[in-house]
Amino acid sequence: MTLKIEIDGGAAESGVPPYEQVRTQIAEQARGGTLPVGYKLPTVRGLAQDLGLAANTVAKAYRALEADGVIETRGRHGTFVAAAGDAAAREASAAAQAFAERARRLGLSEAGALSAVRDALRAAYGDSG
């Protein structure tokens, strides 16, 4: 098992910034099981050099992944794939609970709240979601 990342030319060509390409590909590989829990990721500098990117670009992707619970940094020991499924499910559940409470306070019906969620999901995932 090894980390595989391909960068598509940059934001101008692909429409997706390089840090987002790195973030997305690592997240997909971690959540899909290609990168198992506990897999040690390359250092920021090492991955940046391998991909021909600035270290700050990879650092930004790692920060976003850590905020999402996909990876965890263990100080000098390195950066590892976390138990992302559990963390992602917990965070999604907390966000859903907060939304439900807010929608109720705003006086939305259950149907109205569900409609708002469907619209938001379509916007985030596209029509194929």
Summary of the structure (lengths in Angstrom):
residues: 129
radius of gyration: 17.5
end to end distance: 28.7
largest distance: 52.4
contacts: 329
relative contact order: 0.11
helix: 63%
strand: 6%
